[in-house]
Amino acid sequence: ITDRLRYNDLDPVGHVNNNAVGQFVENGRVRLFDEIGRDPAVPGQAMRLGWVVRRLEVDFIKEIRFPGDVEVGTRVVRIGTSSMIVRSGIFVEGDCACTATTVSVCFDMIGRTSMPIPEDIRAKVIRTSEGTD
């Protein structure tokens, strides 16, 4: 995806700050989850399946400066029983400025606990990560 840098993303040094980087990573991850599918909400009921972040690790490689855009690439690198490891790269003019690793847990929104990743979503993740979708 492409995200536009905003003036309010800057820290006092003039770099795009770490909170903005987290938002870029989140936007890519949410877009990925939209593509692989979610349980549709039953009319009048809450959506059951969601995703929560268990761990987020970011490596800052080079500064990102305002103005401009960033490209965010996101990919599942490992799928477990109830979680996935998602890797992200943030690119500025083709250069990698940050990488991130996120452990995302499949979450039962009603029971408020982790849950196994449904088989249809698991299959879609596998197809997408193999480049066949």
C-alpha positions as a printed NumPy array, in Angstrom:
array([[  0.   ,   0.   ,   0.   ],
       [  0.981,   3.637,  -0.263],
       [  0.699,   6.027,   2.677],
       [  1.144,   9.794,   2.511],
       [  3.46 ,  11.391,   5.041],
       [  1.833,  14.078,   7.165],
       [  3.464,  17.061,   8.824],
       [  2.144,  15.879,  12.201],
       [  4.139,  12.619,  11.733],
       [  7.362,  14.519,  12.516],
       [  9.36 ,  14.429,  15.73 ],
       [ 11.328,  17.443,  17.05 ],
       [ 14.38 ,  16.359,  15.006],
       [ 12.371,  16.442,  11.756],
       [ 12.184,  12.667,  11.251],
       [  8.933,  10.818,  10.714],
       [  8.439,   9.495,  14.245],
       [  8.118,   5.95 ,  15.518],
       [  4.359,   6.294,  16.127],
       [  3.798,   7.088,  12.451],
       [  5.881,   4.049,  11.477],
       [  3.612,   1.912,  13.668],
       [  0.597,   3.311,  11.838],
       [  2.132,   2.507,   8.435],
       [  2.805,  -1.071,   9.563],
       [ -0.728,  -1.34 ,  10.981],
       [ -2.301,  -0.049,   7.749],
       [ -0.442,  -2.687,   5.737],
       [ -1.356,  -5.447,   8.162],
       [ -5.047,  -4.472,   8.249],
       [ -5.137,  -4.397,   4.435],
       [ -3.588,  -7.878,   4.374],
       [ -6.193,  -9.168,   6.835],
       [ -8.946,  -7.645,   4.687],
       [ -7.584,  -9.552,   1.684],
       [ -7.295, -12.919,   3.444],
       [-10.759, -12.608,   4.922],
       [-12.612, -12.018,   8.11 ],
       [-15.695, -13.695,   9.508],
       [-18.627, -11.649,   8.245],
       [-20.736, -10.177,  11.019],
       [-24.204, -11.687,  11.309],
       [-26.75 ,  -8.85 ,  11.059],
       [-27.47 ,  -7.638,  14.575],
       [-24.477,  -9.475,  16.052],
       [-20.871,  -8.556,  16.615],
       [-18.116,  -9.891,  14.344],
       [-16.564, -12.927,  16.032],
       [-13.057, -13.063,  14.527],
       [-10.489, -10.307,  14.916],
       [ -6.725,  -9.975,  15.114],
       [ -4.664,  -8.59 ,  17.982],
       [ -0.979,  -7.747,  18.149],
       [  0.982,  -9.816,  20.634],
       [  4.402,  -8.479,  19.664],
       [  5.706,  -5.724,  17.424],
       [  9.387,  -5.285,  16.664],
       [ 10.636,  -2.461,  14.432],
       [ 14.093,  -1.917,  12.976],
       [ 14.797,   1.639,  11.852],
       [ 17.273,   1.508,   8.971],
       [ 17.275,   5.063,   7.654],
       [ 15.418,   8.257,   8.362],
       [ 12.161,   9.104,   6.689],
       [ 11.722,  12.785,   5.905],
       [  8.639,  14.866,   5.136],
       [  7.095,  15.445,   2.561],
       [  6.388,  12.386,   0.453],
       [  4.892,   8.942,   0.428],
       [  5.939,   5.566,   1.782],
       [  5.275,   2.173,   0.26 ],
       [  4.444,  -0.576,   2.74 ],
       [  4.915,  -4.218,   1.804],
       [  3.362,  -6.84 ,   4.072],
       [  3.639, -10.63 ,   4.003],
       [  2.866, -13.587,   6.25 ],
       [  6.079, -15.529,   6.877],
       [  4.777, -18.123,   9.334],
       [  1.353, -19.386,  10.287],
       [  0.719, -21.272,  13.506],
       [ -2.373, -22.651,  15.189],
       [ -3.728, -19.333,  16.447],
       [ -1.14 , -16.783,  15.33 ],
       [  0.832, -15.541,  12.356],
       [  4.16 , -13.825,  11.999],
       [  3.808, -10.909,   9.617],
       [  6.805,  -9.058,   8.148],
       [  6.574,  -5.533,   6.815],
       [  8.93 ,  -3.249,   4.953],
       [  8.542,   0.505,   4.64 ],
       [ 10.129,   1.944,   1.523],
       [ 10.89 ,   5.526,   0.502],
       [ 11.709,   6.054,  -3.179],
       [ 12.578,   2.358,  -3.461],
       [ 14.9  ,   2.259,  -0.438],
       [ 13.984,   0.248,   2.649],
       [ 13.751,   2.622,   5.621],
       [ 12.218,   0.279,   8.236],
       [ 11.295,  -3.327,   8.731],
       [  8.836,  -4.727,  11.238],
       [  7.884,  -8.135,  12.553],
       [  4.455,  -8.56 ,  14.114],
       [  2.989, -11.562,  15.9  ],
       [ -0.756, -11.333,  15.203],
       [ -3.112, -13.56 ,  17.157],
       [ -6.51 , -14.694,  15.913],
       [ -8.95 , -13.388,  18.498],
       [-12.479, -14.411,  19.468],
       [-14.144, -11.005,  19.836],
       [-17.083, -12.457,  21.752],
       [-15.223, -14.821,  24.095],
       [-12.32 , -12.328,  24.419],
       [ -9.642, -14.985,  23.986],
       [ -7.334, -16.349,  21.303],
       [ -8.793, -18.896,  18.925],
       [ -7.496, -21.243,  16.229],
       [ -7.219, -19.673,  12.793],
       [-10.215, -20.942,  10.773],
       [ -9.252, -23.372,   7.992],
       [-10.642, -21.189,   5.174],
       [ -8.53 , -18.229,   6.328],
       [ -5.493, -20.486,   6.834],
       [ -5.855, -21.795,   3.259],
       [ -6.149, -18.25 ,   1.903],
       [ -3.007, -17.175,   3.807],
       [ -1.075, -20.11 ,   2.381],
       [ -2.276, -19.385,  -1.175],
       [ -1.489, -15.669,  -0.803],
       [  1.991, -16.292,   0.624],
       [  2.742, -18.64 ,  -2.278],
       [  1.72 , -15.9  ,  -4.715],
       [ -1.21 , -17.821,  -6.221],
       [ -3.913, -15.355,  -5.178]])
